[in-house]
Amino acid sequence: MSKRWLNLFFKTSGFLFRTKQKLVETNSFPRALPYALVVIVFEIGFAIVSIPLYLLVSPDKVQEMGFVFPVSGKEKGRDPFKIYKARRKISLSTGIGAGTFIGLKILLIFITSFFLLGGQALLAATQDWAFDTAGNYTYDSGKIEVTGGVSQLKNLSSSASGNTLNFGFDSDATNWTAVPGWINAPSKSNTASYQSTGGNPGGYVDVNLAGKKNNISAGYWSQAFITTVDNPSVATLDLDWSSISVSGSPTSFHLYAFIDTSSGNPVLGQEVWDSGNISSVLSWASISQIDISSKMPTNGTYYLKIAAHATCPAGADCNPVAGFDNTIVNWSGDVAPSYATDIPTIEPTASLQPASVTTWDSIVETATKNGGEIYYQLSDDDGSTW
C-alpha cells in the first residue's frame, strides 16, 4: 500500500517538474497561464495531501533506525510512549519542513506569476523628453526652434510687401496708362492729361469728359502691380481727388476706384470707392486706408484704375473734369510657409543613463505633424553611432 502511494507521489512530482520546465521556457503570457494554473493547483494539492500522508505512515513502515525512530526494531511489547514520541517527532518535523517548503514554493510561484502577469510593466521606469528648455537640446537654430514647450521646424519664409509707383505725380505720369475713351459720347472724344501744377501739391492727372446731351462719357487711368502673397494681411488704397470743373450741369458725375484682375475697361458695381454724385467744383479731398484685401485673394498681377463717369442732361452737352493725386495701393503679408527639406536633427545634450535595463519596451510620441513625419534614432554610445 505504501509503495503505491509513494509511486504515485513520485510520478506526480515528475509531471509537476516537467510542467515547471515548460512554464520557464514559455515566452508569452497567454501560453504561460495554463502551466501557471496547473503548478498552483498541484502545489496546493501537495499541501493538502502531504501532511496527512506523513502523519499516517508509522515508524514500522518507514523502517528507519536512528535518532528520530525507535531503536527497538520489530520487537513485540515496545513501549507505547516511545512510539508516541516517535510519531510526534515525525509529525512535527514533517509539518514544519513541509510547511516551510510549501511557503517557499508559493513565494516562488508568486514572484514568477508577478512577472508573467505584467509585473515588469509595473516596475518599469519612464523617461519623458519635454521641450521646455531649449538649452537641453542640440540642433540647428536656423532650421529648428524650441519654443512654447514644443520643438518644431522653423518657418524660413519672410513677409513681403509692395505698392504702386509714382503715386504723387510729382514730375510726370510715368507708370500710369491713360484710357480716356472708356466711353466716348457720339462725335466726342474724352482726354486724360498730366498737369504739372495745381495738385495736392505739385502735379496731378485729370480726366476731361467731353459729354453730349443725354449720353454717358467715361475715362480712367490705370497702373498694373504685382503681389507675391495670397490674401495679404494688409491691402489698402489711398487717393486724393478733386472736381476741377463742372460745366453743363451733368445729371450725374462720379469718380471711382477699381482693383481689377485684367487690364480692360472696369465694370460699374465692382468699384472699391465711389465719390458719390458731384454737382459743383470741389477742392482736393483725401481718402485713406480703403480696405481692398478682398480684391486680392491670390498672388499675381492686379490693376488699379481711377475713373470719372458722367451723364449729360437731355437738353444740353456737359463737360466735367476730374483730378487725381497721391494715389497708391499698399500691400503686405506672409509668403507661404517654407521649411528645411534636409531632415534636420535635434537631440538631447545629455544622454539617458539608467542604472540597469532589462528591456526597452516602447516609445510614445506626442506630435502635430501637419502631413509631415518625424523619425527617431537610438544610440548607445553618446551619438557616435545610431
C-alpha positions as CSV (number, residue, x, y, z in Angstrom):
1,M,0.0,0.0,0.0
2,S,2.8,2.4,0.9
3,K,4.7,1.6,-2.3
4,R,1.7,2.5,-4.4
5,W,1.3,5.9,-2.6
6,L,4.9,6.7,-2.9
7,N,4.9,5.6,-6.6
8,L,2.0,7.9,-7.3
9,F,3.7,10.7,-5.4
10,F,6.9,10.4,-7.4
11,K,5.0,10.2,-10.7
12,T,3.1,13.3,-9.8
13,S,6.3,15.1,-8.8
14,G,7.8,14.2,-12.2
15,F,4.8,15.6,-14.0
16,L,4.9,18.8,-11.9
17,F,8.6,19.2,-12.6
18,R,8.1,18.9,-16.4
19,T,5.2,21.5,-16.2
20,K,7.5,23.9,-14.4
21,Q,10.1,23.5,-17.1
22,K,7.5,24.4,-19.8
23,L,6.5,27.4,-17.7
24,V,10.0,28.7,-17.6
25,E,10.5,28.1,-21.4
26,T,7.3,29.9,-22.4
27,N,7.8,33.4,-23.6
28,S,4.2,34.7,-23.9
29,F,1.6,35.3,-21.2
30,P,-1.3,33.5,-22.9
31,R,0.7,30.3,-23.3
32,A,2.2,30.5,-19.8
33,L,-1.1,31.0,-18.0
34,P,-2.3,27.3,-18.2
35,Y,1.0,26.0,-16.9
36,A,1.0,28.5,-14.0
37,L,-2.5,27.4,-13.0
38,V,-1.5,23.7,-13.1
39,V,1.5,24.4,-10.9
40,I,-0.6,26.4,-8.4
41,V,-3.3,23.7,-8.2
42,F,-0.8,20.9,-7.7
43,E,1.2,22.8,-5.1
44,I,-2.0,23.4,-3.1
45,G,-2.9,19.7,-3.6
46,F,0.5,18.7,-2.2
47,A,0.0,20.9,0.8
48,I,-3.4,19.2,1.5
49,V,-2.2,15.6,0.9
50,S,1.4,15.6,2.1
51,I,0.8,16.4,5.8
52,P,-1.8,13.7,6.5
53,L,0.3,11.2,4.5
54,Y,3.3,11.8,6.7
55,L,1.2,11.6,9.8
56,L,-0.3,8.3,8.9
57,V,2.9,6.4,7.9
58,S,4.2,4.6,11.0
59,P,7.8,4.1,12.0
60,D,7.4,0.3,11.3
61,K,6.6,1.0,7.7
62,V,9.4,3.6,7.2
63,Q,11.9,1.0,8.5
64,E,14.4,3.6,9.6
65,M,16.7,3.3,12.6
66,G,18.3,6.1,14.4
67,F,17.8,9.4,16.2
68,V,14.2,10.0,15.2
69,F,12.8,6.5,15.2
70,P,13.0,3.8,18.0
71,V,16.0,1.5,18.0
72,S,13.9,-1.4,19.2
73,G,13.4,-2.7,15.7
74,K,10.3,-5.0,15.4
75,E,10.4,-6.4,18.9
76,K,7.0,-7.1,20.5
77,G,5.9,-5.2,23.5
78,R,7.6,-2.0,22.6
79,D,6.9,1.0,24.9
80,P,3.8,2.8,23.6
81,F,5.1,6.1,25.0
82,K,8.3,5.8,22.9
83,I,6.2,5.0,19.8
84,Y,4.1,8.1,20.5
85,K,7.2,10.2,20.9
86,A,8.5,8.9,17.6
87,R,5.2,9.7,15.9
88,R,5.2,13.1,17.5
89,K,8.7,13.9,16.3
90,I,7.8,12.7,12.8
91,S,4.6,14.8,12.7
92,L,6.4,18.0,13.9
93,S,9.4,17.7,11.7
94,T,7.2,16.8,8.7
95,G,4.8,19.6,9.3
96,I,7.4,22.2,9.8
97,G,9.5,21.0,6.9
98,A,6.6,20.6,4.5
99,G,5.1,24.0,5.6
100,T,8.4,25.8,5.0
101,F,8.9,24.1,1.6
102,I,5.3,24.9,0.5
103,G,5.8,28.5,1.7
104,L,8.9,28.9,-0.3
105,K,7.2,27.4,-3.4
106,I,4.2,29.7,-3.0
107,L,6.7,32.7,-2.8
108,L,8.5,31.4,-6.0
109,I,5.1,31.0,-7.8
110,F,4.1,34.5,-6.7
111,I,7.3,36.1,-8.0
112,T,7.1,34.1,-11.3
113,S,3.4,34.9,-11.8
114,F,4.0,38.6,-10.9
115,F,6.5,38.9,-13.8
116,L,4.5,36.8,-16.2
117,L,1.3,38.7,-15.5
118,G,2.9,42.2,-16.1
119,G,5.0,42.9,-13.0
120,Q,7.8,44.2,-15.2
121,A,5.4,46.9,-16.6
122,L,4.5,47.9,-13.1
123,L,8.2,48.3,-12.2
124,A,9.2,49.9,-15.5
125,A,10.7,53.4,-15.5
126,T,9.6,56.1,-17.9
127,Q,11.7,58.9,-19.3
128,D,10.0,62.0,-20.7
129,W,11.7,64.4,-23.1
130,A,9.9,67.7,-22.8
131,F,10.9,70.8,-24.7
132,D,10.5,73.4,-22.0
133,T,14.2,74.4,-22.1
134,A,16.0,74.9,-25.4
135,G,19.4,74.6,-23.8
136,N,18.7,70.9,-23.1
137,Y,19.0,70.1,-26.8
138,T,21.4,70.4,-29.7
139,Y,20.0,71.5,-33.0
140,D,20.5,73.9,-35.9
141,S,18.7,77.0,-34.8
142,G,18.4,78.2,-38.4
143,K,16.1,75.3,-39.2
144,I,14.6,74.2,-35.8
145,E,13.2,76.2,-32.9
146,V,12.3,75.1,-29.4
147,T,9.6,77.4,-28.0
148,G,6.4,77.1,-26.0
149,G,7.2,73.6,-24.9
150,V,7.5,72.2,-28.4
151,S,10.2,71.5,-30.9
152,Q,9.3,72.4,-34.5
153,L,10.7,73.2,-37.9
154,K,11.3,76.9,-38.4
155,N,9.3,78.8,-41.0
156,L,12.1,80.0,-43.3
157,S,9.8,82.3,-45.3
158,S,9.6,86.0,-44.7
159,S,6.9,88.6,-45.1
160,A,6.6,90.5,-48.3
161,S,5.2,93.9,-49.2
162,G,4.8,96.3,-52.2
163,N,3.0,99.3,-53.5
164,T,2.1,101.1,-56.8
165,L,4.6,103.5,-58.2
166,N,4.7,107.3,-58.9
167,F,1.7,107.9,-56.6
168,G,2.4,111.6,-56.2
169,F,2.7,112.6,-59.9
170,D,5.4,115.0,-58.9
171,S,7.1,115.2,-62.3
172,D,5.1,113.2,-64.8
173,A,2.6,110.3,-65.2
174,T,5.2,107.5,-65.6
175,N,3.9,104.0,-64.8
176,W,0.4,105.1,-65.4
177,T,-1.6,104.5,-68.6
178,A,-4.4,106.9,-69.7
179,V,-7.6,105.4,-71.1
180,P,-9.8,108.4,-71.8
181,G,-12.1,106.6,-74.2
182,W,-13.7,104.2,-71.8
183,I,-17.0,105.6,-73.0
184,N,-16.9,108.3,-75.7
185,A,-20.2,110.2,-76.4
186,P,-21.2,110.2,-80.1
187,S,-18.8,112.5,-82.1
188,K,-17.0,113.4,-78.9
189,S,-13.6,112.4,-77.6
190,N,-12.5,112.5,-73.9
191,T,-8.9,113.4,-72.9
192,A,-6.7,112.4,-69.9
193,S,-3.6,114.5,-69.2
194,Y,-0.8,115.1,-66.7
195,Q,-0.9,118.6,-65.1
196,S,2.4,119.8,-63.5
197,T,0.8,122.2,-61.1
198,G,-2.5,122.6,-59.2
199,G,-2.2,119.2,-57.5
200,N,-2.2,118.4,-53.7
201,P,0.5,119.6,-54.0
202,G,2.6,119.6,-57.2
203,G,1.4,117.7,-60.3
204,Y,-1.7,115.6,-60.8
205,V,-3.6,113.7,-63.6
206,D,-7.0,114.7,-64.9
207,V,-9.9,113.1,-66.9
208,N,-11.7,115.6,-69.1
209,L,-15.1,114.3,-70.2
210,A,-16.4,115.7,-73.5
211,G,-20.1,114.9,-72.8
212,K,-23.1,115.1,-75.1
213,K,-26.7,115.7,-74.1
214,N,-28.5,112.5,-73.0
215,N,-25.3,110.5,-73.3
216,I,-22.7,108.9,-71.0
217,S,-19.0,109.7,-71.0
218,A,-16.2,108.0,-69.0
219,G,-12.4,107.7,-68.9
220,Y,-9.7,106.4,-66.5
221,W,-6.0,106.0,-65.6
222,S,-4.6,102.6,-64.9
223,Q,-1.4,101.1,-63.3
224,A,-0.5,97.4,-63.0
225,F,1.1,96.0,-59.9
226,I,2.1,92.5,-58.7
227,T,1.6,90.9,-55.3
228,T,3.6,87.9,-54.1
229,V,1.3,86.6,-51.3
230,D,-2.1,85.1,-51.1
231,N,-4.7,87.1,-49.1
232,P,-2.4,89.8,-47.9
233,S,-2.9,90.8,-44.3
234,V,-2.8,94.5,-45.3
235,A,-4.1,95.9,-48.6
236,T,-5.2,99.5,-48.7
237,L,-5.9,102.3,-51.2
238,D,-5.2,106.0,-50.6
239,L,-6.1,108.7,-53.0
240,D,-6.7,112.5,-53.3
241,W,-9.5,113.7,-55.7
242,S,-11.0,116.9,-56.9
243,S,-13.8,118.2,-59.1
244,I,-11.8,120.6,-61.3
245,S,-14.8,122.0,-63.3
246,V,-18.4,121.0,-63.8
247,S,-19.9,122.7,-66.8
248,G,-23.3,121.9,-68.4
249,S,-24.8,120.6,-65.1
250,P,-24.4,116.8,-65.7
251,T,-27.3,114.7,-64.5
252,S,-24.7,112.5,-62.7
253,F,-20.9,112.9,-62.2
254,H,-19.0,110.2,-60.1
255,L,-15.3,109.4,-59.5
256,Y,-14.5,105.7,-58.9
257,A,-11.5,103.5,-58.0
258,F,-11.3,99.8,-59.1
259,I,-9.0,96.9,-58.3
260,D,-9.3,94.5,-61.3
261,T,-7.5,91.3,-62.4
262,S,-7.5,92.4,-66.1
263,S,-6.4,95.5,-68.0
264,G,-9.7,96.1,-69.8
265,N,-12.4,98.6,-69.0
266,P,-13.8,98.5,-65.4
267,V,-17.3,97.4,-64.6
268,L,-19.6,99.7,-62.6
269,G,-20.7,97.9,-59.5
270,Q,-17.2,96.4,-58.9
271,E,-15.6,99.6,-57.6
272,V,-13.8,99.8,-54.3
273,W,-14.6,103.5,-53.9
274,D,-17.2,105.9,-55.1
275,S,-17.2,109.7,-54.6
276,G,-20.9,110.0,-54.7
277,N,-22.7,112.4,-57.1
278,I,-20.8,115.6,-57.7
279,S,-22.7,118.7,-58.8
280,S,-20.1,121.5,-58.3
281,V,-16.4,122.4,-58.3
282,L,-14.7,120.9,-55.2
283,S,-11.2,121.4,-53.8
284,W,-8.9,118.4,-53.0
285,A,-10.2,115.8,-50.6
286,S,-8.2,112.8,-49.2
287,I,-9.4,109.2,-48.9
288,S,-7.3,107.0,-46.7
289,Q,-6.9,103.3,-45.9
290,I,-9.6,101.8,-48.1
291,D,-9.5,98.1,-47.5
292,I,-9.1,96.3,-50.8
293,S,-7.8,92.9,-49.4
294,S,-10.9,91.0,-50.6
295,K,-10.0,92.0,-54.2
296,M,-6.6,90.3,-54.0
297,P,-7.2,86.7,-52.9
298,T,-4.1,85.2,-54.6
299,N,-0.7,86.4,-55.6
300,G,-0.5,87.8,-59.1
301,T,-1.0,90.9,-61.3
302,Y,-3.7,93.4,-60.5
303,Y,-4.7,96.7,-62.0
304,L,-5.5,99.9,-60.1
305,K,-7.9,102.1,-62.0
306,I,-9.1,105.7,-61.1
307,A,-12.0,106.8,-63.3
308,A,-14.5,109.6,-64.0
309,H,-18.0,108.8,-65.2
310,A,-20.8,111.4,-66.2
311,T,-24.2,111.5,-67.8
312,C,-25.3,114.8,-69.5
313,P,-28.8,116.1,-69.2
314,A,-31.3,115.7,-72.1
315,G,-31.2,119.3,-73.2
316,A,-27.5,120.2,-73.3
317,D,-24.0,119.0,-73.6
318,C,-21.7,118.9,-70.5
319,N,-18.0,118.9,-69.8
320,P,-16.9,117.8,-66.2
321,V,-13.2,117.5,-65.4
322,A,-11.9,115.3,-62.5
323,G,-8.4,115.4,-60.9
324,F,-6.4,112.6,-59.1
325,D,-3.3,112.9,-56.9
326,N,-1.4,110.9,-54.3
327,T,-3.0,107.6,-55.4
328,I,-1.3,104.5,-54.1
329,V,-2.0,100.8,-53.2
330,N,0.0,99.3,-50.3
331,W,0.0,95.6,-49.5
332,S,1.9,93.3,-47.2
333,G,1.6,89.7,-46.0
334,D,3.4,86.4,-45.2
335,V,4.7,84.3,-48.0
336,A,3.6,80.7,-48.0
337,P,5.5,78.8,-45.2
338,S,8.8,77.2,-46.2
339,Y,10.7,74.7,-44.2
340,A,14.1,72.9,-44.4
341,T,13.9,69.7,-46.5
342,D,17.2,68.1,-45.5
343,I,15.7,66.4,-42.4
344,P,17.4,68.4,-39.7
345,T,18.0,66.7,-36.3
346,I,17.6,67.5,-32.7
347,E,19.0,65.5,-29.8
348,P,19.4,65.9,-26.0
349,T,22.6,67.4,-24.8
350,A,22.9,64.7,-22.1
351,S,22.4,61.0,-22.7
352,L,20.0,59.0,-20.6
353,Q,21.9,56.8,-18.2
354,P,19.6,54.3,-16.4
355,A,21.0,52.2,-13.6
356,S,20.1,48.9,-15.4
357,V,17.9,47.9,-18.3
358,T,16.1,44.6,-18.8
359,T,14.2,45.6,-22.0
360,W,13.3,48.7,-23.9
361,D,9.6,48.4,-24.2
362,S,8.0,51.3,-26.2
363,I,8.2,54.9,-27.3
364,V,5.1,57.1,-27.2
365,E,5.1,60.2,-29.5
366,T,3.1,63.4,-28.8
367,A,3.3,65.4,-32.0
368,T,1.3,67.5,-34.5
369,K,2.8,66.6,-37.9
370,N,0.6,68.6,-40.4
371,G,1.2,66.0,-43.1
372,G,4.9,65.6,-42.4
373,E,6.8,62.8,-40.5
374,I,9.2,62.6,-37.6
375,Y,11.8,59.9,-37.4
376,Y,13.6,58.6,-34.3
377,Q,17.0,57.0,-33.9
378,L,18.7,55.4,-30.8
379,S,22.4,55.5,-29.9
380,D,24.1,53.6,-27.1
381,D,27.4,55.4,-27.4
382,D,26.6,59.1,-26.9
383,G,25.7,59.6,-30.6
384,S,28.8,58.2,-32.2
385,T,26.7,55.6,-34.0
386,W,22.9,55.2,-34.3
